[in-house]
Amino acid sequence: MKNITVPELGESIIEGTLTSWLIKEGDSFKSGDNLAEIETEKITIEIPAQTSGTLTKIITPVGATVNVGQSIAEISDQITPEEITETKVNQTPDTKEFKEQAAPVDRFNIVEKSKEIADKDDNLPNFDKEHGSANEKIIPMSKLRQTIARRLKDAQNTAAILTTFNEVDMSAIMALRKKEQTHFQKKYGVKLGIMSFFVKACTEVLKAIPEINSEIHENKIIYKNYFDIGIAIGSEKGLVVPIIRNVENLSNAEIEKAIFDLSNKANSNKLTMSDLSGGTFSITNGGIYGSMMSTPIINPPQSAILGMHSIIERPIAVKKKIVIKPMMYIALSYDHRLIDGKQAVTFLVNLKELLENPKII
């Protein structure tokens, strides 16, 4: 008999949550097949089989916290050709059967298993019994959600966060997208969205106001001469901020492709540590959920974050006449320990100017 152990989970990460078993006791597998999934505070990691064999005993149930090096199952290296064939059919991600089984495992079984574990934990109150109601349930907070909560609170406790606002007339960007969309999509294989305009414009303004692209480290200021922009993406498991590297060297098409790829990776739990590490500035778009205005929280150790919002047709004054324009409120939250109000306001004014006179690069 051999054991399946928890692999290295990433730099400085020593534990995670076992979120699913991809095979059952008695199932056979081939080398390279994924056996289980572990969620850490940053990403979900799949555990592949190192050799062919059979899963003889599951030691650790779904929902349990596991540490690096911990044994979670026993396996046997004895396997028959028939078992290999049968297992491969059952585990191939492209089969209809696997897809039908995978969704309920991820969305329902994990929750119910976690509830069972939580109900058995002596340190957790039994809400159903205390309140006499079946309308409440308790499940453990995921590692990712714990990290989101901790980092947001740390940002508020550490930085002197202030937010300033402006508004952008989106008419020119919308007209340019309509004019170029068919050609752009045919040439590059991806749609021309509004995010690439914001990323390019932010990068140009960050070059002019380097404090906003900097960070505080102890009693020093680290100025970044590169521009790695974090794009906030809401996945099913929570908010993640993967990084697009060196955007100063990228075209609109390259940025749109990068955002598309990162979104797919986030929603399929394929983001890696390198996708999430670093970043000099972040952009979050609450407008996709209908937000009219918000005060985003910075992503430490970064010093600022731009919040985008819904595009809403509103009456505004243009040359002493009232006209209807597609307008967006934008918000810059920043660390006032490093960035002055004048710099923050100047950032938004210059950003507004670039966005209202867009170019495809």
Secondary structure as GFF3:
##gff-version 3
##sequence-region A 1 361
A	DSSP	beta_strand	2	5	.	.	.	ID=ss1
A	DSSP	beta_strand	15	21	.	.	.	ID=ss2
A	DSSP	beta_strand	28	29	.	.	.	ID=ss3
A	DSSP	beta_strand	34	39	.	.	.	ID=ss4
A	DSSP	beta_strand	44	48	.	.	.	ID=ss5
A	DSSP	beta_strand	53	58	.	.	.	ID=ss6
A	DSSP	beta_strand	65	67	.	.	.	ID=ss7
A	DSSP	beta_strand	71	76	.	.	.	ID=ss8
A	DSSP	alpha_helix	81	91	.	.	.	ID=ss9
A	DSSP	alpha_helix	96	104	.	.	.	ID=ss10
A	DSSP	pi_helix	105	109	.	.	.	ID=ss11
A	DSSP	alpha_helix	110	120	.	.	.	ID=ss12
A	DSSP	alpha_helix	127	131	.	.	.	ID=ss13
A	DSSP	alpha_helix	143	158	.	.	.	ID=ss14
A	DSSP	beta_strand	161	169	.	.	.	ID=ss15
A	DSSP	alpha_helix	171	188	.	.	.	ID=ss16
A	DSSP	alpha_helix	195	208	.	.	.	ID=ss17
A	DSSP	three_ten_helix	210	213	.	.	.	ID=ss18
A	DSSP	beta_strand	214	217	.	.	.	ID=ss19
A	DSSP	beta_strand	220	223	.	.	.	ID=ss20
A	DSSP	beta_strand	229	231	.	.	.	ID=ss21
A	DSSP	beta_strand	233	235	.	.	.	ID=ss22
A	DSSP	beta_strand	238	240	.	.	.	ID=ss23
A	DSSP	beta_strand	243	244	.	.	.	ID=ss24
A	DSSP	three_ten_helix	247	249	.	.	.	ID=ss25
A	DSSP	alpha_helix	252	267	.	.	.	ID=ss26
A	DSSP	alpha_helix	273	276	.	.	.	ID=ss27
A	DSSP	beta_strand	281	285	.	.	.	ID=ss28
A	DSSP	three_ten_helix	286	289	.	.	.	ID=ss29
A	DSSP	beta_strand	304	308	.	.	.	ID=ss30
A	DSSP	beta_strand	311	318	.	.	.	ID=ss31
A	DSSP	beta_strand	321	335	.	.	.	ID=ss32
A	DSSP	alpha_helix	341	355	.	.	.	ID=ss33
###
